Amino acid sequence: MPKINSFLFIEPDLHYLNYGSLVMRDIVKAASKPEYTVVELQGDAASPAAVDAAISANDPSFVFGLGHGGPCVFTVECTAAYMSVKSGSHSACDQDRRLDKVGGRVIHLNSCLTGQELGPAIRANGARAYIGSTDSFWFYIGSAPNSDRAARSMFLAEYQVEVSLMAGLSVEQAWRDSQARHDQEIAYWTTGEGRNHVNAASLVRILQINKSISIMIGEGGTKVGTPLLPANWALLGLAGGMTPLIAVGAVISTDQLEKLRRWLGWASA
């Protein structure tokens, strides 16, 4: 039986994933409580073997994973396939992989498209709940990772799930809080201080997309944390940036990454 108050965070850095990981590390640091067991697998430590070891050692009730993905696959550092459901939609999905590790847990995957096939398979294999995206999740790479509001905005909205869960709220409430946080970020770029940002309209559109593709399936009343003290995490930063967005999209090759680095426009991985 997974342990309440035990959390695992999978935070790879390469292939633009540090844009999300750095925001999550700030959230985890602020939201952790003395009674929590929190394991963060950062950068190179976010490997399939390390994830397996952390699950075995800590039996977490909650697992967050950031990584490029597809309808049937979730990957970790360097797009190493970690979990998949057998499917004809992707070459990495020739087998059921690690679905036996989800039983009794709440799983949040910030990974494109996993809500189509992998998320339902996670639930069907015994997870209490799954939160994720049914299409490509987009974010802004026009400024350095975690450097300003534009670089953080999409993750502030998505990771409200973790803020609320670590404050002791239910899965359904955490997902609803995330939906509301999307609206707050949209308001910031439309009528708030961010309205004059050069890419405000595009940031709003991407937030609208990310909100619309977010799903929660499973037992909404489940709680994974019982903090003694309330969460004390506030909005991170302001300011602006410039240029493109990228998606935590279907598994990307080295050649595709090089093209992205050369192409300063809108890009989906």
Backbone hydrogen bonds in HBPLUS format (Angstrom, degrees):
<---DONOR---> <-ACCEPTOR-->    atom                        ^
c    i                          cat <-CA-CA->   ^        H-A-AA   ^      H-
h    n   atom  resd res      DA  || num        DHA   H-A  angle D-A-AA Bond
n    s   type  num  typ     dist DA aas  dist angle  dist       angle   num
A0003-LYS N   A0059-ASP O   2.78 MM  56  5.87 166.7  1.80 175.1 176.2     1
A0005-ASN N   A0224-VAL O   2.86 MM 219  5.86 163.9  1.88 150.0 152.7     2
A0037-THR N   A0005-ASN O   2.84 MM  32  6.21 166.3  1.86 162.4 166.9     3
A0061-SER N   A0006-SER O   2.97 MM  55  5.67 134.0  2.19 134.5 143.3     4
A0062-PHE N   A0006-SER O   3.37 MM  56  6.69 152.2  2.46 158.9 163.7     5
A0007-PHE N   A0037-THR O   2.77 MM  30  6.13 166.5  1.79 170.3 175.1     6
A0039-VAL N   A0007-PHE O   2.98 MM  32  6.29 158.7  2.03 151.6 158.2     7
A0008-LEU N   A0062-PHE O   2.96 MM  54  6.28 150.3  2.05 149.5 159.1     8
A0064-PHE N   A0008-LEU O   2.84 MM  56  6.23 166.0  1.86 163.5 167.6     9
A0009-PHE N   A0039-VAL O   2.84 MM  30  6.19 157.8  1.89 162.8 169.3    10
A0041-LEU N   A0009-PHE O   2.83 MM  32  6.18 170.2  1.84 175.2 178.5    11
A0010-ILE N   A0064-PHE O   2.86 MM  54  6.02 156.3  1.92 145.4 153.5    12
A0066-LEU N   A0010-ILE O   3.19 MM  56  6.09 151.3  2.28 145.5 153.2    13
A0011-GLU N   A0041-LEU O   2.80 MM  30  5.71 165.1  1.82 157.3 159.9    14
A0043-GLY N   A0011-GLU O   2.95 MM  32  6.26 148.6  2.05 148.0 140.7    15
A0018-ASN N   A0013-ASP O   3.00 MM   5  4.14 123.4  2.33 131.5 116.2    16
A0017-LEU N   A0014-LEU O   3.16 MM   3  5.54 163.7  2.19 111.0 115.6    17
A0019-TYR N   A0016-TYR O   3.26 MM   3  6.01 164.6  2.28 116.6 120.8    18
A0020-GLY N   A0017-LEU O   3.12 MM   3  5.64 135.9  2.32 110.5 119.4    19
A0021-SER N   A0017-LEU O   3.02 MM   4  6.26 171.6  2.02 153.1 155.8    20
A0022-LEU N   A0018-ASN O   3.09 MM   4  5.64 168.7  2.10 135.3 138.2    21
A0024-MET N   A0020-GLY O   2.98 MM   4  6.26 163.9  2.01 156.2 161.2    22
A0025-ARG N   A0021-SER O   2.90 MM   4  6.14 153.1  1.97 150.5 157.5    23
A0026-ASP N   A0022-LEU O   3.36 MM   4  6.57 150.6  2.45 137.4 143.6    24
A0027-ILE N   A0023-VAL O   3.11 MM   4  6.45 156.7  2.16 149.8 156.5    25
A0028-VAL N   A0024-MET O   2.83 MM   4  6.06 167.3  1.85 160.4 163.0    26
A0029-LYS N   A0025-ARG O   3.05 MM   4  6.09 162.9  2.08 142.7 147.6    27
A0030-ALA N   A0026-ASP O   3.11 MM   4  6.29 156.6  2.17 145.0 150.7    28
A0031-ALA N   A0027-ILE O   2.83 MM   4  5.92 152.8  1.91 154.2 162.3    29
A0032-SER N   A0028-VAL O   2.98 MM   4  5.71 136.7  2.18 149.1 153.5    30
A0036-TYR N   A0033-LYS O   2.94 MM   3  5.32 163.7  1.97 118.0 123.3    31
A0045-ALA N   A0042-GLN O   2.99 MM   3  5.23 147.1  2.10 138.9 131.5    32
A0046-ALA N   A0043-GLY O   2.92 MM   3  5.61 165.1  1.94 121.9 127.0    33
A0077-GLU N   A0046-ALA O   3.08 MM  31  5.56 162.9  2.11 164.9 165.2    34
A0051-VAL N   A0047-SER O   2.96 MM   4  6.18 158.1  2.01 159.3 165.5    35
A0052-ASP N   A0048-PRO O   3.01 MM   4  6.25 164.7  2.04 151.7 155.7    36
A0053-ALA N   A0049-ALA O   2.98 MM   4  6.21 158.5  2.03 145.6 151.6    37
A0054-ALA N   A0050-ALA O   2.93 MM   4  6.11 156.6  1.99 147.0 153.0    38
A0055-ILE N   A0051-VAL O   2.98 MM   4  6.21 160.3  2.02 154.8 159.6    39
A0056-SER N   A0052-ASP O   2.96 MM   4  6.15 161.1  2.00 150.2 155.7    40
A0057-ALA N   A0053-ALA O   2.90 MM   4  6.03 156.2  1.96 147.7 154.1    41
A0058-ASN N   A0054-ALA O   2.98 MM   4  5.86 156.2  2.03 145.3 151.0    42
A0059-ASP N   A0055-ILE O   2.86 MM   4  4.96 147.0  1.97 132.0 139.0    43
A0106-VAL N   A0061-SER O   2.86 MM  45  6.17 156.2  1.92 146.5 153.0    44
A0063-VAL N   A0106-VAL O   2.93 MM  43  6.34 158.3  1.98 165.6 171.8    45
A0108-HIS N   A0063-VAL O   2.95 MM  45  6.36 163.0  1.98 160.4 164.3    46
A0065-GLY N   A0108-HIS O   2.86 MM  43  6.29 157.3  1.91 160.7 163.9    47
A0110-ASN N   A0065-GLY O   2.80 MM  45  6.14 154.0  1.87 157.4 166.1    48
A0067-GLY N   A0110-ASN O   3.41 MM  43  6.63 163.3  2.44 139.8 138.6    49
A0075-THR N   A0068-HIS O   3.08 MM   7  5.65 145.5  2.21 156.8 166.6    50
A0069-GLY N   A0249-GLY O   2.85 MM 180  5.67 136.8  2.03 132.1 141.9    51
A0070-GLY N   A0073-VAL O   2.95 MM   3  5.13 157.1  2.01 147.7 147.9    52
A0073-VAL N   A0070-GLY O   3.37 MM   3  5.13 158.6  2.42 100.4 106.3    53
A0117-GLU N   A0071-PRO O   3.08 MM  46  5.24 137.5  2.26 137.3 138.8    54
A0118-LEU N   A0071-PRO O   2.85 MM  47  6.22 151.6  1.93 162.2 159.4    55
A0085-VAL N   A0072-CYS O   3.02 MM  13  5.40 147.2  2.13 145.9 153.5    56
A0074-PHE N   A0083-MET O   2.88 MM   9  5.31 157.4  1.93 158.2 161.7    57
A0082-TYR N   A0074-PHE O   2.87 MM   8  5.86 166.4  1.89 151.1 154.7    58
A0083-MET N   A0074-PHE O   3.23 MM   9  5.31 162.4  2.26 143.6 148.9    59
A0076-VAL N   A0080-ALA O   2.88 MM   4  5.36 156.7  1.94 143.7 147.1    60
A0079-THR N   A0076-VAL O   3.09 MM   3  5.33 127.0  2.38 147.7 139.5    61
A0080-ALA N   A0077-GLU O   3.21 MM   3  6.00 155.0  2.28 120.0 124.4    62
A0084-SER N   A0097-ARG O   3.17 MM  13  4.87 154.8  2.24 122.8 128.5    63
A0097-ARG N   A0084-SER O   2.81 MM  13  4.87 169.5  1.82 134.9 137.4    64
A0087-SER N   A0093-CYS O   2.85 MM   6  5.40 164.4  1.87 157.3 155.3    65
A0093-CYS N   A0090-HIS O   3.00 MM   3  5.46 163.0  2.03 117.8 122.0    66
A0101-LYS N   A0098-ARG O   3.14 MM   3  5.59 166.2  2.16 114.6 117.4    67
A0105-ARG N   A0102-VAL O   3.08 MM   3  5.64 163.4  2.11 144.1 143.9    68
A0104-GLY N   A0126-GLY O   2.79 MM  22  5.88 172.0  1.80 131.6 128.9    69
A0128-ARG N   A0105-ARG O   2.67 MM  23  5.35 138.0  1.85 131.3 144.5    70
A0107-ILE N   A0129-ALA O   2.97 MM  22  6.27 167.0  1.99 148.7 151.3    71
A0131-ILE N   A0107-ILE O   2.86 MM  24  6.36 147.7  1.97 154.3 162.9    72
A0109-LEU N   A0131-ILE O   3.01 MM  22  6.41 154.4  2.07 171.6 171.6    73
A0112-CYS N   A0248-VAL O   2.62 MM 136  5.18 137.2  1.80 152.1 166.4    74
A0113-LEU N   A0135-ASP O   3.07 MM  22  4.28 161.8  2.11 117.5 114.3    75
A0116-GLN N   A0113-LEU O   2.98 MM   3  5.83 171.6  1.99 128.2 131.0    76
A0119-GLY N   A0114-THR O   2.69 MM   5  5.64 164.7  1.71 159.8 155.0    77
A0115-GLY N   A0133-SER O   2.74 MM  18  4.95 155.0  1.80 145.6 136.8    78
A0121-ALA N   A0117-GLU O   3.11 MM   4  6.27 150.7  2.20 143.8 152.7    79
A0122-ILE N   A0118-LEU O   2.77 MM   4  6.04 149.2  1.87 155.0 164.2    80
A0123-ARG N   A0119-GLY O   3.07 MM   4  6.41 160.8  2.10 155.0 159.2    81
A0124-ALA N   A0120-PRO O   2.87 MM   4  6.07 159.0  1.91 145.1 151.6    82
A0125-ASN N   A0121-ALA O   2.95 MM   4  6.06 131.6  2.19 140.2 151.6    83
A0125-ASN N   A0122-ILE O   3.28 MM   3  5.22 135.3  2.50  93.4 105.2    84
A0127-ALA N   A0122-ILE O   3.24 MM   5  5.87 160.3  2.28 149.9 146.8    85
A0126-GLY N   A0123-ARG O   3.07 MM   3  5.48 153.1  2.14 118.5 117.8    86
A0219-GLU N   A0128-ARG O   2.79 MM  91  5.63 169.1  1.80 159.6 160.1    87
A0130-TYR N   A0217-ILE O   2.88 MM  87  5.43 153.8  1.95 156.6 164.6    88
A0217-ILE N   A0130-TYR O   2.94 MM  87  5.43 161.4  1.98 155.9 162.2    89
A0132-GLY N   A0215-ILE O   3.13 MM  83  5.64 154.6  2.20 147.4 154.6    90
A0215-ILE N   A0132-GLY O   2.87 MM  83  5.64 160.7  1.91 158.0 162.5    91
A0134-THR N   A0213-ILE O   2.91 MM  79  5.23 153.3  1.98 138.8 146.6    92
A0248-VAL N   A0137-PHE O   2.81 MM 111  5.54 150.4  1.90 157.8 166.1    93
A0139-PHE N   A0246-ILE O   2.74 MM 107  5.44 143.8  1.87 150.2 162.0    94
A0246-ILE N   A0139-PHE O   2.63 MM 107  5.44 147.2  1.74 150.4 162.2    95
A0141-ILE N   A0244-PRO O   2.64 MM 103  5.53 164.2  1.66 147.2 152.9    96
A0242-MET N   A0142-GLY O   3.42 MM 100  4.43 161.9  2.46 100.0 101.6    97
A0147-SER N   A0144-ALA O   3.12 MM   3  5.36 147.1  2.23 142.4 135.4    98
A0152-ARG N   A0148-ASP O   3.18 MM   4  6.41 139.1  2.36 145.2 157.0    99
A0149-ARG N   A0238-LEU O   2.46 MM  89  4.44 160.3  1.49 140.7 141.1   100
A0152-ARG N   A0149-ARG O   3.18 MM   3  5.08 128.1  2.46  92.9 106.7   101
A0153-SER N   A0149-ARG O   2.79 MM   4  5.52 137.6  1.96 152.5 161.4   102
A0155-PHE N   A0152-ARG O   2.91 MM   3  5.42 120.7  2.27 115.0 130.5   103
A0156-LEU N   A0152-ARG O   2.82 MM   4  5.93 152.8  1.89 158.6 165.9   104
A0157-ALA N   A0153-SER O   3.24 MM   4  6.51 155.0  2.31 148.2 153.5   105
A0158-GLU N   A0154-MET O   3.05 MM   4  6.26 168.2  2.06 143.8 147.4   106
A0159-TYR N   A0155-PHE O   2.77 MM   4  5.58 164.6  1.79 147.3 152.6   107
A0160-GLN N   A0157-ALA O   3.37 MM   3  5.49 163.0  2.40 103.2 107.7   108
A0161-VAL N   A0158-GLU O   3.49 MM   3  6.46 171.2  2.50 117.1 119.2   109
A0162-GLU N   A0159-TYR O   3.02 MM   3  5.34 123.2  2.35 103.2 114.5   110
A0163-VAL N   A0159-TYR O   3.27 MM   4  6.70 159.9  2.31 146.8 151.9   111
A0164-SER N   A0160-GLN O   2.96 MM   4  6.11 166.7  1.98 154.0 156.2   112
A0165-LEU N   A0161-VAL O   2.92 MM   4  6.10 162.8  1.95 150.9 156.4   113
A0166-MET N   A0162-GLU O   2.89 MM   4  5.88 163.9  1.92 149.4 153.8   114
A0167-ALA N   A0164-SER O   3.11 MM   3  4.96 142.4  2.25  94.1 105.4   115
A0169-LEU N   A0164-SER O   3.09 MM   5  5.58 161.0  2.13 155.2 150.0   116
A0168-GLY N   A0165-LEU O   2.98 MM   3  5.23 158.4  2.03 108.1 112.9   117
A0174-ALA N   A0170-SER O   2.86 MM   4  6.07 156.3  1.92 149.4 156.7   118
A0171-VAL N   A0222-THR O   2.85 MM  51  5.64 138.7  2.02 152.9 166.2   119
A0175-TRP N   A0171-VAL O   2.93 MM   4  6.20 157.1  1.98 152.3 158.0   120
A0172-GLU N   A0220-GLY O   2.80 MM  48  4.29 171.8  1.80 131.7 128.8   121
A0176-ARG N   A0172-GLU O   2.92 MM   4  6.16 159.8  1.96 149.2 155.1   122
A0177-ASP N   A0173-GLN O   2.76 MM   4  5.96 151.7  1.83 147.6 156.1   123
A0178-SER N   A0174-ALA O   2.96 MM   4  6.21 146.3  2.08 139.9 149.0   124
A0179-GLN N   A0175-TRP O   2.97 MM   4  6.34 152.7  2.05 146.9 154.1   125
A0180-ALA N   A0176-ARG O   2.95 MM   4  6.25 156.9  2.00 147.8 153.9   126
A0181-ARG N   A0177-ASP O   2.80 MM   4  6.05 145.1  1.92 142.4 153.0   127
A0182-HIS N   A0178-SER O   2.96 MM   4  6.28 145.9  2.08 146.9 155.1   128
A0183-ASP N   A0179-GLN O   3.29 MM   4  6.68 153.5  2.36 141.1 147.3   129
A0184-GLN N   A0180-ALA O   2.98 MM   4  6.38 146.9  2.09 144.1 153.7   130
A0185-GLU N   A0181-ARG O   2.95 MM   4  6.22 157.6  2.00 149.8 154.8   131
A0186-ILE N   A0182-HIS O   2.87 MM   4  6.13 157.6  1.92 151.9 158.8   132
A0187-ALA N   A0183-ASP O   2.90 MM   4  6.12 156.2  1.96 145.4 151.8   133
A0188-TYR N   A0184-GLN O   2.98 MM   4  6.25 146.9  2.09 141.2 150.3   134
A0189-TRP N   A0185-GLU O   3.21 MM   4  6.56 149.4  2.30 146.9 153.2   135
A0190-THR N   A0186-ILE O   3.01 MM   4  6.17 123.9  2.33 141.8 157.4   136
A0190-THR N   A0187-ALA O   3.26 MM   3  5.04 140.4  2.43  92.7 103.9   137
A0191-THR N   A0187-ALA O   2.92 MM   4  5.57 155.1  1.98 142.6 149.9   138
A0192-GLY N   A0187-ALA O   2.92 MM   5  5.99 133.9  2.14 152.8 154.2   139
A0194-GLY N   A0188-TYR O   2.98 MM   6  5.49 135.7  2.18 143.5 149.7   140
A0195-ARG N   A0192-GLY O   3.18 MM   3  5.71 168.6  2.19 122.2 123.4   141
A0197-HIS N   A0194-GLY O   3.05 MM   3  5.49 166.8  2.07 119.9 123.1   142
A0200-ALA N   A0197-HIS O   3.06 MM   3  4.95 164.4  2.08 116.2 113.9   143
A0203-LEU N   A0199-ASN O   2.94 MM   4  6.19 161.0  1.98 160.3 166.5   144
A0204-VAL N   A0200-ALA O   2.95 MM   4  6.18 157.5  2.00 152.9 158.6   145
A0205-ARG N   A0201-ALA O   3.04 MM   4  6.28 160.7  2.08 144.2 149.4   146
A0206-ILE N   A0202-SER O   2.98 MM   4  6.20 159.9  2.02 152.1 156.8   147
A0207-LEU N   A0203-LEU O   3.02 MM   4  6.21 159.2  2.07 147.4 153.0   148
A0208-GLN N   A0204-VAL O   2.92 MM   4  6.19 155.1  1.99 151.5 158.8   149
A0209-ILE N   A0205-ARG O   2.95 MM   4  6.25 153.9  2.02 146.2 153.3   150
A0210-ASN N   A0206-ILE O   2.85 MM   4  6.10 174.1  1.85 158.3 159.1   151
A0211-LYS N   A0207-LEU O   2.95 MM   4  6.07 159.3  1.99 147.0 152.6   152
A0212-SER N   A0208-GLN O   3.04 MM   4  6.18 157.0  2.10 143.7 149.9   153
A0212-SER N   A0209-ILE O   3.00 MM   3  5.12 111.3  2.49  97.7 114.1   154
A0213-ILE N   A0209-ILE O   3.11 MM   4  6.37 137.4  2.30 152.8 164.1   155
A0214-SER N   A0211-LYS O   3.32 MM   3  5.43 162.3  2.36 105.3 110.5   156
A0222-THR N   A0219-GLU O   3.15 MM   3  5.82 170.0  2.16 123.6 126.2   157
A0267-ALA N   A0245-LEU O   3.26 MM  22  6.11 149.4  2.36 140.3 148.8   158
A0257-LEU N   A0253-SER O   3.00 MM   4  6.33 152.6  2.08 148.0 155.7   159
A0258-GLU N   A0254-THR O   3.01 MM   4  6.32 155.0  2.07 151.3 157.4   160
A0259-LYS N   A0255-ASP O   3.07 MM   4  6.37 152.8  2.15 145.8 153.1   161
A0260-LEU N   A0256-GLN O   2.96 MM   4  6.26 151.9  2.04 146.4 154.1   162
A0261-ARG N   A0257-LEU O   2.98 MM   4  6.31 151.8  2.06 148.3 155.6   163
A0262-ARG N   A0258-GLU O   3.15 MM   4  6.40 142.0  2.30 140.7 150.4   164
A0262-ARG N   A0259-LYS O   3.14 MM   3  5.14 125.0  2.46  93.3 107.4   165
A0263-TRP N   A0259-LYS O   2.87 MM   4  5.96 135.6  2.07 144.3 157.2   166
